[in-house]
Amino acid sequence: MSYNLLKGKRGIIFGALNDMSIAWKVAEKAVEEGATITLSNTPIAVRMGDVNALGEKLGAEIIPADATSVEDLEMVFKKSMEILGGKIDFVLHSIGMSPNVRKKRVYDDLDYDLLGKTLDISAISFHKMIQAAKKLDAIAEYGSIVALSYVAAQRTFFGYNDMADAKALLESIARSFGYIYGREHHVRVNTISQSPTMTTAGSGVKGMDKLFDFANRMSPLGNASADECADYCIVMFSDLTKKVTMQNLYHDGGFSSMGMSLRAMNAYEKGLEEYMDENGKIIYG
Ligand SMILES: NC(=O)c1ccc[n+]([C@@H]2O[C@H](COP(=O)([O-])OP(=O)(O)OC[C@H]3O[C@@H](n4cnc5c(N)ncnc54)[C@H](O)[C@@H]3O)[C@@H](O)[C@H]2O)c1
């Protein structure tokens, strides 16, 4: 059902790879709600993924760009304004990748060149995106910029590795830039902290199936799906949230406020064997 929440608005959606991607669902809903959009992803993702099919379906042009390149990002904003016929009202940063995770480098054996890449792709790209937009004066008054985060920015989760540090930086950038952009142009900058979601990036997280199940059991409302995340993004792009900025907004069924739930405790009771290393020592964690 459409509420026309984005009628006449122009947006850029970064990070739709395939129909599991959160950005894919956001793009579909944005158009359903009356927006016109452009889509962007890396040249390789555009070649290998299904984003061309999404573009065709939604009548949206695809602008290949590496989000770590300032020149590419400037080009995306310039082209999008040309194509859509004016300043941009909303932007989704739905980008994340850790080469350390991909190469199975654990947190106490990180490769620092790869850590630099994780931070650049998953967090600093958000700064680059906002700075490029601001320098070009590409965002309309009360425009809305949203990036997707995860609760590992605040609390430690086994296996989330250097992505936790990237998400902490991402959320900090939203606050720091939200102040400046809000003060000068009334542009809102927020992050949405989403439940574990079965996507290509999500499946890279160690033990994702168990993490997904644990979060689901802990959350009174259950895990939030990619579709539900898209709904929240639409509300954040709409005029209904004009005074919300510099926030990290949990969209997690209540997980972030829980300590222990009955459902999680029941599952825990089924297996109380301690996890031990090869020397029989209990591993706490
Ligand atoms: N899946 C989850 O469990 C979960 C939970 C909370 C937050 N998030 C966040 O949601 C966002 C979207 O991830 P997703 O789960 O939809 O997975 P996804 O794999 O569908 O999306 C990740 C996207 O990042 C893009 N990307 C990677 N490097 C890039 C670069 N250099 N420039 C431009 N784009 C680049 C990929 O091509 C891909 O489209 C990420 O920030 C992720 O961390 C995901």
The ligand as a MOL file (V3000), in Angstrom:
LIG
                    3D

  0  0  0     0  0            999 V3000
M  V30 BEGIN CTAB
M  V30 COUNTS 44 48 0 0 0
M  V30 BEGIN ATOM
M  V30 1 N 22.5560 -7.7720 6.6950 0
M  V30 2 C 22.6240 -7.4540 7.9720 0
M  V30 3 O 22.5480 -8.2970 8.8770 0
M  V30 4 C 22.8050 -6.0040 8.3490 0
M  V30 5 C 22.4660 -5.5820 9.6540 0
M  V30 6 C 22.6610 -4.2530 10.0080 0
M  V30 7 C 23.2040 -3.3630 9.0660 0
M  V30 8 N 23.5120 -3.8060 7.7970 0 CHG=1
M  V30 9 C 24.1100 -2.8650 6.8510 0
M  V30 10 O 23.2390 -2.6720 5.7690 0
M  V30 11 C 24.0150 -2.2000 4.6520 0
M  V30 12 C 23.6140 -2.9640 3.3970 0
M  V30 13 O 23.9930 -4.2930 3.4740 0
M  V30 14 P 23.0740 -5.5220 3.0400 0
M  V30 15 O 22.9270 -6.3620 4.2420 0
M  V30 16 O 21.8720 -5.0520 2.3150 0 CHG=-1
M  V30 17 O 24.0450 -6.3560 2.0720 0
M  V30 18 P 24.3990 -6.2190 0.5060 0
M  V30 19 O 25.5790 -7.1190 0.3080 0
M  V30 20 O 23.2180 -6.4710 -0.3190 0
M  V30 21 O 24.8510 -4.6840 0.3360 0
M  V30 22 C 26.1640 -4.2030 0.5550 0
M  V30 23 C 26.4830 -3.3100 -0.6230 0
M  V30 24 O 27.7100 -2.5860 -0.4470 0
M  V30 25 C 28.2160 -2.4040 -1.7770 0
M  V30 26 N 29.6040 -1.9660 -1.7580 0
M  V30 27 C 30.6850 -2.6660 -1.2870 0
M  V30 28 N 31.7950 -1.9460 -1.5150 0
M  V30 29 C 31.4170 -0.7840 -2.1150 0
M  V30 30 C 32.1200 0.3660 -2.5840 0
M  V30 31 N 33.4650 0.4740 -2.4940 0
M  V30 32 N 31.3970 1.3720 -3.1680 0
M  V30 33 C 30.0540 1.2690 -3.2980 0
M  V30 34 N 29.3390 0.2100 -2.8550 0
M  V30 35 C 30.0210 -0.7920 -2.2790 0
M  V30 36 C 28.0380 -3.7830 -2.3820 0
M  V30 37 O 28.2110 -3.8030 -3.7860 0
M  V30 38 C 26.6160 -4.0910 -1.9370 0
M  V30 39 O 25.6670 -3.6290 -2.8770 0
M  V30 40 C 25.4860 -2.3660 5.0600 0
M  V30 41 O 25.9790 -1.1270 5.5410 0
M  V30 42 C 25.3930 -3.3620 6.1920 0
M  V30 43 O 26.4960 -3.3020 7.0730 0
M  V30 44 C 23.3020 -5.0960 7.4320 0
M  V30 END ATOM
M  V30 BEGIN BOND
M  V30 1 1 1 2
M  V30 2 2 2 3
M  V30 3 1 2 4
M  V30 4 1 4 5
M  V30 5 2 4 44
M  V30 6 2 5 6
M  V30 7 1 6 7
M  V30 8 2 7 8
M  V30 9 1 8 9
M  V30 10 1 8 44
M  V30 11 1 9 10
M  V30 12 1 9 42
M  V30 13 1 10 11
M  V30 14 1 11 12
M  V30 15 1 11 40
M  V30 16 1 12 13
M  V30 17 1 13 14
M  V30 18 2 14 15
M  V30 19 1 14 16
M  V30 20 1 14 17
M  V30 21 1 17 18
M  V30 22 2 18 19
M  V30 23 1 18 20
M  V30 24 1 18 21
M  V30 25 1 21 22
M  V30 26 1 22 23
M  V30 27 1 23 24
M  V30 28 1 23 38
M  V30 29 1 24 25
M  V30 30 1 25 26
M  V30 31 1 25 36
M  V30 32 1 26 27
M  V30 33 1 26 35
M  V30 34 2 27 28
M  V30 35 1 28 29
M  V30 36 1 29 30
M  V30 37 2 29 35
M  V30 38 1 30 31
M  V30 39 2 30 32
M  V30 40 1 32 33
M  V30 41 2 33 34
M  V30 42 1 34 35
M  V30 43 1 36 37
M  V30 44 1 36 38
M  V30 45 1 38 39
M  V30 46 1 40 41
M  V30 47 1 40 42
M  V30 48 1 42 43
M  V30 END BOND
M  V30 END CTAB
M  END
